Amino acid sequence: MTNHKIVYKPIAPEVVELAQQHGNQRECVLEILTELDGRGHLSTETITDTARALGIPEQQAYGMATFYSMLSLQPR
């Protein structure tokens, strides 16, 4: 059996800041994604960082990002 260490990249500072502004509340995921989307688009990394910052599954954040048509995964 091999031991593999999982090493995560640090969460982007802008995501950490927004999460803190919203009290790190899971319920604020849509507000945070909307604010980040307003800066251009939502990258996979941004969605992952948002999920990690709020302690929610990545699938939940990605599901919200793809469900709401007001959010874009493509650069505008």
N, CA, C and O of each residue as an XYZ file, in Angstrom:
304
protein
N       0.842     -1.175      0.000
C       0.000      0.000      0.000
C       0.888      1.239      0.000
O       1.849      1.329      0.764
N       0.560      2.173     -0.850
C       1.341      3.405     -0.908
C       0.584      4.533     -0.230
O      -0.647      4.577     -0.225
N       1.332      5.411      0.322
C       0.738      6.588      0.966
C       0.923      7.780      0.047
O       2.047      8.203     -0.224
N      -0.175      8.311     -0.424
C      -0.135      9.498     -1.271
C      -0.681     10.669     -0.480
O      -1.739     10.594      0.144
N       0.056     11.726     -0.526
C      -0.350     12.931      0.180
C      -1.112     13.838     -0.780
O      -0.627     14.147     -1.868
N      -2.289     14.256     -0.380
C      -3.071     15.179     -1.192
C      -2.680     16.598     -0.798
O      -2.773     16.988      0.366
N      -2.246     17.347     -1.782
C      -1.831     18.724     -1.535
C      -2.725     19.640     -2.364
O      -2.768     19.544     -3.590
N      -3.427     20.518     -1.685
C      -4.307     21.469     -2.357
C      -3.591     22.792     -2.544
O      -2.796     23.220     -1.708
N      -3.897     23.428     -3.668
C      -3.400     24.781     -3.865
C      -4.155     25.697     -2.916
O      -5.298     25.412     -2.558
N      -3.534     26.786     -2.509
C      -4.255     27.745     -1.660
C      -5.475     28.297     -2.397
O      -5.478     28.424     -3.622
N      -6.491     28.616     -1.635
C      -7.695     29.220     -2.203
C      -7.355     30.646     -2.629
O      -6.662     31.368     -1.912
N      -7.845     31.042     -3.794
C      -7.569     32.385     -4.320
C      -7.984     33.445     -3.302
O      -9.074     33.365     -2.735
N      -7.127     34.433     -3.066
C      -7.427     35.472     -2.072
C      -8.761     36.178     -2.297
O      -9.452     36.509     -1.333
N      -9.135     36.415     -3.563
C     -10.405     37.102     -3.827
C     -11.587     36.253     -3.373
O     -12.601     36.791     -2.928
N     -11.467     34.935     -3.478
C     -12.539     34.038     -3.036
C     -12.605     34.023     -1.513
O     -13.689     34.068     -0.931
N     -11.449     33.959     -0.877
C     -11.401     33.983      0.592
C     -12.032     35.269      1.108
O     -12.812     35.246      2.061
N     -11.693     36.384      0.479
C     -12.224     37.686      0.906
C     -13.749     37.731      0.781
O     -14.438     38.174      1.701
N     -14.271     37.274     -0.356
C     -15.726     37.279     -0.545
C     -16.416     36.342      0.444
O     -17.466     36.677      0.992
N     -15.832     35.180      0.668
C     -16.421     34.238      1.624
C     -16.474     34.864      3.015
O     -17.471     34.727      3.724
N     -15.406     35.547      3.401
C     -15.376     36.196      4.713
C     -16.396     37.326      4.793
O     -17.036     37.512      5.828
N     -16.550     38.079      3.709
C     -17.539     39.160      3.688
C     -18.952     38.616      3.884
O     -19.828     39.310      4.400
N     -19.160     37.388      3.472
C     -20.476     36.750      3.603
C     -20.531     35.823      4.820
O     -21.419     34.978      4.925
N     -19.584     35.987      5.727
C     -19.586     35.218      6.964
C     -19.308     33.737      6.780
O     -19.669     32.924      7.631
N     -18.667     33.380      5.669
C     -18.368     31.978      5.356
C     -19.609     31.096      5.440
O     -19.522     29.920      5.794
N     -20.756     31.666      5.113
C     -22.019     30.928      5.191
C     -22.274     30.177      3.893
O     -22.212     30.746      2.803
N     -22.559     28.896      4.031
C     -22.839     28.049      2.873
C     -23.990     28.587      2.036
O     -24.008     28.444      0.813
N     -24.942     29.203      2.707
C     -26.136     29.709      2.029
C     -25.816     30.840      1.056
O     -26.656     31.202      0.232
N     -24.629     31.392      1.142
C     -24.257     32.541      0.311
C     -23.502     32.140     -0.954
O     -22.938     32.996     -1.635
N     -23.488     30.861     -1.268
C     -22.723     30.404     -2.431
C     -23.169     31.102     -3.712
O     -22.322     31.486     -4.519
N     -24.456     31.275     -3.920
C     -24.933     31.919     -5.145
C     -24.497     33.380     -5.205
O     -24.090     33.859     -6.263
N     -24.575     34.086     -4.093
C     -24.143     35.484     -4.065
C     -22.656     35.602     -4.397
O     -22.245     36.492     -5.142
N     -21.864     34.701     -3.842
C     -20.419     34.736     -4.083
C     -20.118     34.408     -5.543
O     -19.313     35.088     -6.179
N     -20.758     33.373     -6.075
C     -20.545     33.018     -7.480
C     -20.964     34.164     -8.398
O     -20.306     34.427     -9.405
N     -22.051     34.840     -8.055
C     -22.521     35.965     -8.867
C     -21.499     37.101     -8.862
O     -21.219     37.695     -9.903
N     -20.949     37.396     -7.701
C     -19.940     38.459     -7.611
C     -18.689     38.095     -8.398
O     -18.120     38.941     -9.089
N     -18.261     36.844     -8.297
C     -17.076     36.406     -9.034
C     -17.341     36.407    -10.538
O     -16.461     36.759    -11.324
N     -18.535     36.019    -10.934
C     -18.903     36.012    -12.350
C     -18.892     37.430    -12.915
O     -18.572     37.626    -14.088
N     -19.233     38.403    -12.103
C     -19.222     39.797    -12.534
C     -17.840     40.298    -12.899
O     -17.699     41.367    -13.492
N     -16.831     39.541    -12.551
C     -15.443     39.911    -12.868
C     -14.983     39.274    -14.183
O     -13.804     39.346    -14.528
N     -15.898     38.662    -14.904
C     -15.548     38.076    -16.199
C     -16.304     36.793    -16.472
O     -17.203     36.763    -17.312
N     -15.944     35.737    -15.769
C     -16.619     34.449    -15.885
C     -16.171     33.569    -14.728
O     -15.269     33.930    -13.972
N     -16.801     32.430    -14.601
C     -16.444     31.488    -13.542
C     -15.579     30.373    -14.122
O     -16.039     29.590    -14.954
N     -14.349     30.307    -13.686
C     -13.485     29.205    -14.104
C     -13.731     28.016    -13.179
O     -14.289     28.167    -12.092
N     -13.317     26.856    -13.615
C     -13.442     25.660    -12.788
C     -12.703     25.859    -11.469
O     -13.178     25.445    -10.411
N     -11.546     26.492    -11.543
C     -10.752     26.746    -10.338
C     -11.487     27.674     -9.367
O     -11.456     27.457     -8.155
N     -12.139     28.694     -9.889
C     -12.889     29.629     -9.049
C     -14.053     28.929     -8.355
O     -14.320     29.168     -7.177
N     -14.738     28.066     -9.091
C     -15.861     27.322     -8.509
C     -15.356     26.383     -7.420
O     -15.958     26.285     -6.351
N     -14.255     25.695     -7.691
C     -13.660     24.793     -6.702
C     -13.227     25.559     -5.461
O     -13.476     25.120     -4.338
N     -12.581     26.700     -5.659
C     -12.141     27.517     -4.523
C     -13.328     27.995     -3.688
O     -13.253     28.026     -2.460
N     -14.412     28.363     -4.348
C     -15.609     28.808     -3.630
C     -16.154     27.678     -2.767
O     -16.502     27.886     -1.605
N     -16.226     26.493     -3.336
C     -16.712     25.333     -2.581
C     -15.813     25.052     -1.383
O     -16.302     24.806     -0.280
N     -14.518     25.087     -1.594
C     -13.579     24.825     -0.495
C     -13.688     25.890      0.591
O     -13.651     25.573      1.780
N     -13.821     27.155      0.184
C     -13.905     28.251      1.160
C     -15.151     28.134      2.025
O     -15.136     28.501      3.200
N     -16.238     27.617      1.434
C     -17.500     27.516      2.173
C     -17.719     26.139      2.794
O     -18.681     25.936      3.536
N     -16.839     25.201      2.494
C     -16.975     23.862      3.064
C     -18.149     23.082      2.484
O     -18.809     22.321      3.191
N     -18.405     23.278      1.190
C     -19.484     22.541      0.530
C     -18.873     21.651     -0.551
O     -17.747     21.895     -0.983
N     -19.595     20.629     -0.990
C     -19.075     19.782     -2.066
C     -18.896     20.581     -3.360
O     -19.706     21.449     -3.685
N     -17.829     20.275     -4.084
C     -17.582     20.960     -5.352
C     -18.753     20.782     -6.306
O     -19.096     21.697     -7.056
N     -19.366     19.603     -6.278
C     -20.492     19.321     -7.171
C     -21.649     20.280     -6.917
O     -22.345     20.676     -7.852
N     -21.854     20.650     -5.670
C     -22.941     21.572     -5.333
C     -22.673     22.953     -5.940
O     -23.560     23.556     -6.543
N     -21.449     23.442     -5.776
C     -21.100     24.755     -6.332
C     -21.139     24.713     -7.857
O     -21.636     25.645     -8.490
N     -20.621     23.645     -8.447
C     -20.622     23.525     -9.905
C     -22.052     23.410    -10.422
O     -22.384     23.980    -11.461
N     -22.887     22.686     -9.713
C     -24.290     22.554    -10.097
C     -24.996     23.896    -10.124
O     -25.785     24.169    -11.028
N     -24.719     24.727     -9.146
C     -25.334     26.060     -9.113
C     -24.798     26.923    -10.251
O     -25.548     27.659    -10.893
N     -23.489     26.824    -10.495
C     -22.874     27.638    -11.545
C     -23.409     27.276    -12.926
O     -23.494     28.138    -13.801
N     -23.766     26.024    -13.127
C     -24.272     25.601    -14.436
C     -25.791     25.704    -14.532
O     -26.328     25.777    -15.637
N     -26.486     25.712    -13.416
C     -27.947     25.778    -13.426
C     -28.452     27.175    -13.765
O     -29.369     27.331    -14.571
N     -27.859     28.178    -13.155
C     -28.341     29.550    -13.325
C     -27.768     30.169    -14.597
O     -26.553     30.292    -14.749
N     -28.660     30.556    -15.508
C     -28.228     31.093    -16.803
C     -27.545     32.454    -16.679
O     -26.874     32.893    -17.613
N     -27.706     33.120    -15.549
C     -27.066     34.426    -15.367
C     -25.565     34.271    -15.118
O     -24.818     35.244    -15.220
N     -25.119     33.050    -14.792
C     -23.704     32.790    -14.548
C     -23.083     32.195    -15.805
O     -23.731     31.441    -16.530
N     -21.831     32.536    -16.056
C     -21.173     32.077    -17.272
C     -19.854     31.377    -16.965
O     -19.040     31.863    -16.180
N     -19.662     30.231    -17.598
C     -18.398     29.515    -17.485
C     -17.467     29.881    -18.640
O     -16.319     29.439    -18.687
N     -17.968     30.685    -19.561
C     -17.184     31.121    -20.723
C     -16.856     32.607    -20.591
O     -17.689     33.388    -20.132
N     -15.639     33.001    -20.993
C     -15.299     34.435    -20.956
C     -16.265     35.244    -21.811
O     -16.703     34.805    -22.874
N     -16.582     36.423    -21.325
C     -17.501     37.307    -22.068
C     -16.738     38.405    -22.752
O     -17.335     39.245    -23.424
